[in-house]
Amino acid sequence: MNVRIEPRWTFSEVRRAALALSRAIERRAPALASSKWWKEERHGVFLDYNQNAKDRTTCSAYSVRPLPDARVSTPLHWDEVPDCDPAEFTVLTIPKRFAEHGDPHASMDAAAGSLEKLLELAASDEAAGLGDAPWPPHFRKMEGEAPRVAPSRAKSSRTRSSQGQSSQAESAETESSPVKSGAKKARTKMPLIVVANSPDKNAALAGLERWKNKHSDVAKLLAVDDVLVDSMRGRSSTWTRIRLNLRHVPEELRPPQETPDPDDDPTREWRARRNSKGSSKDDE
């Protein structure tokens, strides 16, 4: 959804307002919407506040999408939204639609909105202790930003850190001290497994179906947003990785991590060479 605003705010302020809006929607409809940046924490519709960060791009009105039927990103009137079918808007149908109905975005510039109320909401969130959310990976670390690491990876890092601190503490005299009230609550590590890796998305999805057939009792317990289909990018290749979040599956019923089917990660050979070089240097 595109909304015109008055040209009075910086990219950072626009993103800050978008984040406040995303969180407000999530609070109002927690079962339908999510503002969580990490895929393993999402559910329902993801409200991507980071699309408002500087230099981010999105599809413009009337742009052709990379789909077999050449669908077009089409502006709609509000009364068309409930019953519309995206497959009806293609390069073959849009010229006629435009000639007959005109452009719903034609008067958009005449109704520019303000971000003041959203920025007030953002300030209220921050005063309540709700800090900034993660930025896209290619941005520099921002002041007040939450740790830019997936929750499933954060636990191992915290474990190593705590072990190091414990070792230091054991070698020194200890004194009792009050617990800091500002200590951050540890995140729960999600029980994720990888079921497919393939440069061919259809092959990866077929592998997912094979896994569901093999573990049919477990598959029935998965929610729609427990299936994470990731578009992965290497230096010169892309592939699809499919993971499953087993959070809704009782621990005693969770299948172990098996060899993904298919298991065609194009970066594996490169990572093996890199690890081999690292081991060689350590031996020296």
Residue pairs with C-beta under 8 A, 6 or more apart in sequence:
2 61
2 105
2 108
3 113
4 108
4 109
4 111
4 112
4 113
5 14
5 112
5 113
5 114
5 115
6 112
6 113
6 114
6 115
8 115
9 17
9 115
9 119
11 52
11 53
11 54
12 53
12 54
13 115
13 119
14 52
14 115
15 49
15 50
15 52
15 53
16 119
16 122
16 132
17 52
17 115
17 118
17 119
17 122
18 49
18 51
18 52
18 118
19 35
19 49
19 122
19 132
19 133
20 118
20 119
20 121
20 122
20 125
21 47
21 49
21 118
21 121
22 33
22 35
22 47
22 48
22 49
23 35
23 125
23 130
24 121
25 33
25 35
25 47
26 33
26 34
26 35
26 47
29 44
31 43
31 44
32 44
32 45
33 44
33 45
33 47
34 41
34 42
34 43
34 44
34 45
34 46
34 47
34 225
35 46
35 47
35 49
35 133
36 42
36 46
37 50
37 133
37 134
38 134
38 150
38 151
39 228
39 230
40 150
40 151
40 152
40 190
40 192
40 228
40 243
40 245
41 151
41 190
42 225
43 223
43 225
44 225
49 133
50 56
50 135
50 136
51 58
53 135
53 136
53 139
56 136
59 65
59 73
60 73
61 73
61 74
61 75
61 105
62 72
62 73
62 74
62 75
62 94
63 72
63 73
64 70
64 71
64 72
64 73
64 91
65 71
65 72
65 73
69 87
69 90
70 90
70 91
70 92
71 86
71 87
71 89
71 90
72 89
72 90
72 91
72 94
74 89
74 94
74 97
75 103
75 104
75 105
76 84
76 104
77 104
89 97
126 144
131 144
131 145
131 146
132 142
132 143
132 144
132 145
132 146
133 145
133 146
134 145
134 146
134 147
134 148
135 142
135 145
135 148
137 148
141 148
147 154
149 157
151 187
151 188
151 189
151 190
152 189
152 190
152 192
154 187
154 189
155 186
155 187
155 189
158 186
190 245
190 247
191 245
191 246
191 247
191 249
191 251
191 254
192 228
192 243
192 244
192 245
192 246
193 243
193 244
193 246
193 255
193 256
193 257
193 258
194 241
194 242
194 243
194 257
194 260
195 207
195 208
195 211
195 242
195 243
195 244
195 258
195 260
195 261
196 203
196 204
196 205
196 207
196 208
196 211
196 240
196 241
196 242
196 260
196 261
196 262
196 263
197 204
197 239
197 240
197 241
197 242
197 260
197 262
197 263
197 264
197 265
198 204
198 207
198 239
198 240
198 262
198 264
199 237
199 238
199 239
199 240
199 264
199 266
200 240
200 264
201 229
201 240
203 262
203 264
204 229
204 239
204 240
204 241
204 242
204 262
205 229
205 240
205 242
207 242
207 260
207 261
207 262
208 227
208 242
210 261
211 219
211 244
211 261
212 219
213 219
215 255
217 253
218 246
218 249
218 253
218 254
218 255
221 248
221 249
221 253
222 244
222 245
222 246
222 248
222 249
223 248
225 245
226 244
226 245
226 246
226 247
226 248
227 242
227 244
227 245
228 242
228 243
228 244
228 245
229 240
229 241
229 242
230 240
230 241
230 242
230 243
231 238
231 240
232 238
232 239
232 240
232 241
232 267
234 266
234 267
234 270
235 267
235 270
237 266
237 267
239 264
239 265
239 266
241 265
242 260
246 254
246 255
